[in-house]
């Protein structure tokens, strides 16, 4: 099965997936989970329509961060990721 993410930023620093969903499910995270298995990136973020920031704790999704799009854009412009 082919896996892809929307953006890879930096030198293997950040993988970003964009989802137009108000409530993500683990099936929405398969591409980011596959990157974790390869050790390909340091940080994995899903930007979505969810209202609150959260993080998955169960393998293989452990460490994937969910960000509301407004918070993500504000953090990106403030330089939080780089």
C-alpha positions as CSV (number, residue, x, y, z in Angstrom):
1,X,0.0,0.0,0.0
2,X,1.3,3.4,-0.9
3,X,1.8,5.9,1.9
4,X,2.2,9.7,1.5
5,X,2.1,12.8,3.7
6,X,1.2,16.3,2.6
7,X,4.4,18.1,3.7
8,X,7.9,17.3,4.9
9,X,9.7,20.3,6.3
10,X,13.3,20.7,7.3
11,X,15.9,18.0,7.3
12,X,13.7,15.2,8.5
13,X,12.3,17.5,11.2
14,X,8.6,17.7,10.6
15,X,5.9,15.7,8.7
16,X,2.5,17.4,8.3
17,X,-0.8,15.9,7.2
18,X,-3.8,18.1,6.5
19,X,-7.3,16.7,7.2
20,X,-10.6,18.4,6.8
21,X,-12.2,16.6,9.7
22,X,-13.6,17.7,13.0
23,X,-12.7,14.4,14.7
24,X,-9.7,12.3,13.5
25,X,-9.6,8.6,13.7
26,X,-6.5,6.4,13.9
27,X,-7.1,5.3,10.2
28,X,-6.5,9.0,9.2
29,X,-2.9,8.6,10.6
30,X,-1.6,5.6,8.8
31,X,0.9,7.6,6.7
32,X,2.4,9.3,9.7
33,X,2.5,6.0,11.6
34,X,4.5,4.4,8.8
35,X,7.0,7.3,9.0
36,X,7.5,6.5,12.7
37,X,8.3,2.9,11.9
38,X,11.1,4.1,9.6
39,X,12.3,6.6,12.1
40,X,12.1,9.1,9.2
41,X,11.0,12.2,11.0
42,X,11.4,13.8,14.5
43,X,7.9,15.2,14.8
44,X,4.5,14.3,13.2
45,X,1.6,16.7,13.1
46,X,-1.9,16.5,11.7
47,X,-3.6,19.9,11.1
48,X,-7.4,19.6,11.2
49,X,-10.7,21.2,12.0
50,X,-10.6,19.8,15.6
51,X,-11.1,22.3,18.3
52,X,-8.4,21.2,20.8
53,X,-4.8,20.2,20.5
54,X,-4.1,16.6,21.5
55,X,-1.6,13.8,21.0
56,X,-2.1,10.1,20.4
57,X,-0.6,7.8,23.0
58,X,-1.1,4.3,21.7
59,X,1.3,2.6,19.3
60,X,1.8,2.8,16.4
61,X,0.3,6.3,16.5
62,X,2.2,7.4,19.7
63,X,3.5,10.9,19.4
64,X,1.3,12.1,16.5
65,X,0.1,15.6,17.4
66,X,-3.3,16.9,16.4
67,X,-3.4,20.7,16.0
68,X,-6.4,22.9,15.2
69,X,-5.6,24.7,12.0
70,X,-5.7,28.2,13.7
71,X,-3.2,27.2,16.4
72,X,-0.9,25.6,13.8
73,X,-0.9,28.7,11.6
74,X,-0.1,30.9,14.5
75,X,2.7,28.6,15.7
76,X,4.1,28.3,12.2
77,X,4.2,32.1,11.7
78,X,5.8,32.7,15.1
79,X,8.7,30.3,14.2
80,X,7.8,27.6,16.8
81,X,8.7,24.8,14.4
82,X,12.1,26.1,13.2
